[in-house]
Amino acid sequence: MIEIMTVLFLIIGVVIGIWFSNMRFKMQIQDAKRKAQAHLESIKQDAEMKSRQIISDDKEDIIQYQGIANDEIQSQKEENETREQRLDQHEKYLEQMKNRLTKYTDDLNEQANEQKKIQDEIDDILHQAEDIHEQRELTLQSISRIDKNSARQTVLNDTENQLRREKDIEVKYNLSESKVAANKIANDLVIEAIQSGPRDEPRSHIERNINLPSNEIKAKLIGKDEQHIRLIQTLTGTDLIFDEDFPLLLHIVTHDPVRREIVRTTIESLIISRHFTNSNIEYLVNTTTQKVNAALRETGETVVHSLHVGRMHPDLMKIIGKLKFRTSYGQNVLYHSIESAQLAGALAAELGLNTQLAKRAGLLHDIGKAIDHEVGGTHVELGGKLTRAFNENEVVVNAIESHHGDVEPTDPISILVSTADAISGARPGARSESIEEYVTRLRNLENIANQHDGVRDSYAIQAGREIRIIVNPEMLDDDKSKSLTKHVKDQIQDELTYPGKIKVTTIRELKAVQYVGKTKKRNHNAIKEA
């Protein structure tokens, strides 16, 4: 019974628990519904408030935009009204212009009609005048018994003869005036060009000797086993020889004036620094070489720009700078070239020729002397080849090749350059070499040639730049003549000091002459001359 009761109570307890659980779930569901309903109400209220706010804001924006639109519409209306007024005014102006143009056109048409009438009257008068002129010519021809063409030709012939006589008188007068004033004009031109020319400057840059200050410096310069002086000779390609009579006098032996300047400057720098080592000698030789080459280009550029001869190749300007270290009979070749350029320019200006081209040719006429110690040939030949290589004007090339008479001048500027060259070399004080020294040099050339067997005579020409040897054809054949030429060349090179190149020419000529006369003996005698 107890067990039944226990089971019954358990069943009742379970039923009651289920009932309470259902009641609690229902209450929770109702509570959730209430909260959901309240939340929905709150959301609905918020949505209504926001919608009312948005509608209010949109109404304000719409009102604002409507106001702006109204203002723009009003502004457009006012602008349209203004444009309509302007268009009305422009139409009125065009109408007025049309009326004025119509009136002006009518006036022009009236004037054109009047001018046409006047032109017709003028044409009638011209036709009448032509008829009268023809009648007058016919009357004159009948009276004078000569036709119109013959009369015209007679007048032309008389006028031509009169003009020819006046021209001859004028030419003769001008020629007489020119002959009288020619010397004065020429002297004035030469004086003006010389006064504006380069000044004579110290010739330290062409010095061939160096005086050492002491025996100590001499010993250091020579070095142990002569290594220092041999190094200088090797680096510069020169020979350094001490004078036998003056032990401190050092001779720089080379035909290249630029190398001589490099050696002179290097040794002077060594004497100043007193630092005689192989490394310092190499450094000074390299530095001095760069400085001298830079100075050559700078000198050439300065000369070209000062003379205003136009653009020139940089390498050619460097070669012009080399002329500073070259002399001819004591005259500096660079200053001689500048002076010749100024003289040629002055003469060209007086004759109405190309002044710039004349100065350019005068500056370059002795350019071959800058390289005649490096390349075989005369300075005239070298100058022509050099300027052609740099595409110089043919007038300049011809002036170079003809200024010593080797070729014929093809342009008046070539003649002016030859004249300027002669004036620059012949003016007082231009060349320090005396007449005695000049004559002595020519005699020395001839004496060297005359001391050889088979030489009949010799002539030094072109200021000692060429020697011509006349040989006896019976004593020397062609091969021996060639050998003689070489011996004379070597002897001149070894024994004489000379500027530039000397051309040695040997001439061998055989002439056979026979005389026909009464004496039989003469018929069989042949006299041979060479």
Disulfide bonds with the S-S distance in Angstrom:
none
